[in-house]
Amino acid sequence: MSTRNPYLERFGGESSVDFCEANFTVHSHVAEPYNTVSAIFLIGLGILGCIHCAGKANAYVALFILLIFVGFGTIALHATLSAHGQAADEVPMLLLTVGMVACLAEARGLIRNKIVLGLFTLLASIAVVLWYFYFQHNYIIFILSYSIMVAFIVFYLGYLSFYPRTSPELDRARKNLIQPLFLYGIASYLGFGFFAWITDMLLCDTVSQFFFGGLFLHSLWHLGAAIGSWCGIFAILAVREEFHGQPPPQLTWLCAGLLPCISISAS
């Protein structure tokens, strides 16, 4: 599918995955330019999240920094289609899910001691990195590992979004804040982004005939994943504010009303 890849010798050989966009047809040194440029969604929302949380929720700044790393890793993968570029994309994705699981555990008081939380996060991060590099050339193993952690986040956040609270004030916050963030994130991540990803992976030959040659499908996954991650991070933060007795945050909308967000109390 691709012309000669100039990066294979320098960057660990060929990636174990390829995408629908034709390779090296626009530029001889950028494998998939549209997929590469669309990483700006991940980087941009990561930067915006860092700015919004800075000084008020520093653990969540770390999550948005990881989202930025996912974006730069996405550039590395789609520009080179090399094994090193693939690792630069997929390792931050795994670390971001580990960080979100850790923040979710802290948000609900499942891990209350900060030292224990830090050790859990560190050891889990080391474990997933070692696991990744042991199975690096098996894309299915990565997909399964990533999907399991995402499924845990989705199902637990979904439970917290729909489980009624005993306090009327907290239940209003659940309905008016946590639930909308969760539903918007799910719609973006699964309903929009994942649908584009699976279509790109499984129906490339079919959609290439009528959908701009399949150019934009994986780019839509980047957009959906960026918004879904954004909503997931802020939904976890809203759960934390609730559990720790902070005043219920307010749901706000950024980017001309297209991007949900929350007000954050300093902590």
C-alpha positions as CSV (number, residue, x, y, z in Angstrom):
1,M,0.0,0.0,0.0
2,S,2.9,2.3,0.7
3,T,5.9,3.6,-1.3
4,R,9.3,3.2,0.1
5,N,9.4,4.2,3.8
6,P,12.6,6.3,4.5
7,Y,12.3,5.8,8.3
8,L,12.4,2.0,8.6
9,E,16.2,1.6,9.2
10,R,16.4,4.5,11.7
11,F,13.2,4.0,13.7
12,G,13.0,0.3,14.5
13,G,11.5,-1.1,11.3
14,E,7.9,-1.1,10.2
15,S,4.9,-0.4,12.5
16,S,2.6,-3.4,13.1
17,V,-0.4,-1.4,11.9
18,D,-1.3,0.7,8.9
19,F,-4.3,2.8,8.1
20,C,-6.6,3.7,5.2
21,E,-4.9,6.8,4.2
22,A,-2.5,6.2,1.3
23,N,1.1,6.4,2.4
24,F,3.8,8.8,1.1
25,T,1.6,10.0,-1.7
26,V,1.4,13.7,-0.7
27,H,5.0,14.1,0.7
28,S,7.9,11.7,0.5
29,H,8.7,12.2,4.2
30,V,5.2,12.2,5.7
31,A,3.5,8.8,5.5
32,E,-0.1,10.0,6.3
33,P,-0.4,13.8,6.3
34,Y,-4.0,14.1,7.2
35,N,-3.8,11.6,10.1
36,T,-0.6,13.4,11.2
37,V,-2.1,16.9,11.1
38,S,-5.2,15.8,13.0
39,A,-3.1,15.1,16.1
40,I,-3.6,18.9,16.7
41,F,-6.9,18.0,18.3
42,L,-5.2,15.9,21.0
43,I,-2.4,18.5,21.5
44,G,-4.8,21.4,21.5
45,L,-7.2,20.0,24.1
46,G,-4.3,18.8,26.2
47,I,-2.9,22.3,26.3
48,L,-6.3,23.9,27.0
49,G,-6.9,21.4,29.8
50,C,-3.5,22.2,31.4
51,I,-4.4,25.9,31.4
52,H,-7.8,25.3,32.9
53,C,-6.6,23.0,35.7
54,A,-3.2,24.7,36.5
55,G,-2.9,25.6,40.2
56,K,-6.3,24.1,41.0
57,A,-6.1,20.4,40.1
58,N,-2.5,19.5,39.5
59,A,-3.0,15.8,39.2
60,Y,-5.3,16.4,36.4
61,V,-2.8,18.7,34.7
62,A,-0.6,15.6,34.5
63,L,-3.4,13.8,32.7
64,F,-3.7,16.5,30.2
65,I,0.1,16.5,29.7
66,L,-0.2,12.8,28.9
67,L,-2.9,13.7,26.3
68,I,-0.4,16.1,24.8
69,F,2.2,13.3,24.6
70,V,-0.4,11.1,22.9
71,G,-0.8,13.9,20.3
72,F,2.9,14.1,19.6
73,G,3.1,10.3,19.6
74,T,0.3,10.3,17.0
75,I,2.4,12.6,14.9
76,A,5.4,10.2,15.2
77,L,3.3,7.2,14.2
78,H,1.4,8.6,11.3
79,A,4.4,10.6,9.9
80,T,6.7,7.6,9.9
81,L,4.7,4.4,10.2
82,S,7.7,3.0,12.1
83,A,7.9,0.8,15.2
84,H,9.4,3.6,17.3
85,G,6.7,6.0,16.1
86,Q,4.1,3.4,17.0
87,A,5.5,3.0,20.5
88,A,5.6,6.8,20.9
89,D,1.8,6.8,20.2
90,E,0.7,3.8,22.1
91,V,2.7,4.0,25.3
92,P,1.2,7.4,26.3
93,M,-2.2,6.1,25.5
94,L,-1.7,3.3,28.0
95,L,-0.2,5.6,30.6
96,L,-3.1,8.0,30.2
97,T,-5.6,5.3,31.0
98,V,-3.5,4.2,34.0
99,G,-3.5,7.8,35.2
100,M,-7.3,8.1,34.7
101,V,-7.9,4.9,36.7
102,A,-5.6,6.2,39.5
103,C,-7.5,9.5,39.6
104,L,-10.8,7.7,39.6
105,A,-9.7,5.5,42.5
106,E,-8.6,8.6,44.4
107,A,-11.7,10.5,43.5
108,R,-14.0,7.9,45.1
109,G,-11.7,7.3,48.1
110,L,-10.8,3.8,47.0
111,I,-7.1,4.8,47.6
112,R,-6.9,7.5,50.3
113,N,-3.2,7.6,51.1
114,K,-1.2,9.7,48.7
115,I,1.9,7.6,49.0
116,V,0.0,4.4,48.3
117,L,-1.7,6.2,45.3
118,G,1.7,7.3,44.0
119,L,3.2,3.8,44.3
120,F,0.1,2.2,42.7
121,T,0.4,4.7,39.8
122,L,4.1,4.2,39.4
123,L,4.0,0.4,39.6
124,A,1.0,0.2,37.2
125,S,2.8,2.5,34.8
126,I,5.9,0.4,34.8
127,A,3.9,-2.8,34.4
128,V,2.0,-1.6,31.4
129,V,5.2,-0.3,29.7
130,L,7.0,-3.6,30.2
131,W,3.9,-5.5,29.0
132,Y,3.7,-3.2,26.0
133,F,7.3,-3.7,24.9
134,Y,7.2,-7.5,25.5
135,F,4.2,-7.7,23.0
136,Q,5.2,-4.6,20.9
137,H,4.8,-6.3,17.6
138,N,1.4,-7.7,18.4
139,Y,-1.2,-5.0,17.7
140,I,-4.1,-7.1,19.0
141,I,-2.5,-7.4,22.4
142,F,-2.2,-3.6,22.6
143,I,-5.8,-3.1,21.5
144,L,-7.0,-5.6,24.1
145,S,-4.9,-4.1,26.9
146,Y,-6.0,-0.6,26.1
147,S,-9.7,-1.6,25.7
148,I,-9.8,-3.3,29.0
149,M,-8.7,-0.2,30.9
150,V,-11.0,2.0,28.8
151,A,-13.9,-0.3,29.5
152,F,-13.2,-0.1,33.3
153,I,-13.2,3.7,33.1
154,V,-16.3,3.9,31.0
155,F,-18.4,1.4,33.1
156,Y,-17.4,2.9,36.5
157,L,-18.0,6.4,35.3
158,G,-21.3,5.3,33.8
159,Y,-22.3,3.8,37.1
160,L,-21.3,7.1,39.0
161,S,-23.2,9.1,36.4
162,F,-26.5,7.2,36.7
163,Y,-26.5,6.0,40.3
164,P,-28.8,8.3,42.4
165,R,-27.3,10.2,45.3
166,T,-29.0,10.4,48.7
167,S,-28.6,14.2,48.9
168,P,-30.9,16.1,46.5
169,E,-28.1,18.7,45.9
170,L,-25.6,16.0,45.0
171,D,-28.2,14.2,42.8
172,R,-28.8,17.5,40.9
173,A,-25.0,17.8,40.4
174,R,-24.9,14.2,39.1
175,K,-27.7,14.9,36.6
176,N,-26.6,18.3,35.6
177,L,-22.8,17.9,35.6
178,I,-21.4,14.3,35.8
179,Q,-24.0,12.7,33.6
180,P,-23.8,15.3,30.7
181,L,-20.0,15.1,30.7
182,F,-20.1,11.3,30.6
183,L,-22.7,11.1,27.8
184,Y,-21.0,13.8,25.7
185,G,-17.7,11.9,26.2
186,I,-19.2,8.6,25.2
187,A,-20.9,10.0,22.2
188,S,-17.6,11.6,21.0
189,Y,-15.3,8.7,21.9
190,L,-17.4,5.6,21.0
191,G,-20.3,6.9,18.9
192,F,-18.2,9.2,16.7
193,G,-14.5,8.4,17.1
194,F,-14.5,4.6,17.5
195,F,-17.0,4.3,14.7
196,A,-14.6,6.1,12.4
197,W,-11.7,4.0,13.6
198,I,-13.4,0.7,13.1
199,T,-14.6,1.8,9.7
200,D,-11.1,2.9,8.7
201,M,-9.7,-0.4,9.8
202,L,-12.2,-2.9,8.4
203,L,-13.9,-1.1,5.5
204,C,-11.1,0.8,3.9
205,D,-11.6,-0.6,0.4
206,T,-15.3,0.2,0.5
207,V,-15.2,3.7,1.9
208,S,-12.2,4.7,-0.2
209,Q,-14.5,4.7,-3.2
210,F,-16.7,7.5,-2.0
211,F,-15.4,9.0,1.2
212,F,-12.5,11.2,-0.1
213,G,-10.4,8.1,-0.6
214,G,-10.7,7.3,3.1
215,L,-8.5,10.3,4.0
216,F,-10.4,11.6,7.0
217,L,-11.7,8.6,8.8
218,H,-8.8,8.1,11.2
219,S,-8.6,11.8,11.6
220,L,-12.2,11.7,13.0
221,W,-11.0,9.1,15.5
222,H,-8.4,11.6,16.7
223,L,-11.1,14.2,17.2
224,G,-13.5,11.9,18.9
225,A,-10.8,10.5,21.2
226,A,-9.6,14.0,22.1
227,I,-13.0,15.2,23.1
228,G,-13.9,11.9,24.8
229,S,-10.7,12.0,26.9
230,W,-11.3,15.6,27.8
231,C,-14.8,14.8,29.0
232,G,-13.7,11.7,30.9
233,I,-11.0,13.7,32.8
234,F,-13.4,16.4,33.8
235,A,-16.1,13.9,34.7
236,I,-13.6,12.2,37.1
237,L,-12.6,15.6,38.5
238,A,-16.3,16.4,39.1
239,V,-16.7,13.1,40.9
240,R,-13.7,14.0,43.1
241,E,-15.1,17.4,43.9
242,E,-18.4,15.7,45.0
243,F,-16.8,13.0,47.1
244,H,-14.4,15.4,48.9
245,G,-17.3,17.8,49.9
246,Q,-16.4,20.6,47.6
247,P,-19.2,22.9,46.3
248,P,-20.7,21.3,43.2
249,P,-18.9,22.7,40.1
250,Q,-20.8,24.4,37.4
251,L,-21.0,23.0,33.9
252,T,-19.7,25.5,31.4
253,W,-19.2,25.4,27.6
254,L,-16.1,26.4,25.7
255,C,-15.3,26.8,22.0
256,A,-18.6,28.5,21.0
257,G,-20.6,26.0,23.1
258,L,-19.1,22.9,21.6
259,L,-16.9,21.7,24.4
260,P,-18.2,21.0,28.0
261,C,-16.1,21.9,30.9
262,I,-16.4,22.5,34.7
263,S,-15.5,25.3,37.1
264,I,-12.9,24.1,39.5
265,S,-12.4,25.1,43.1
266,A,-8.8,25.5,44.3
267,S,-7.6,22.5,46.3
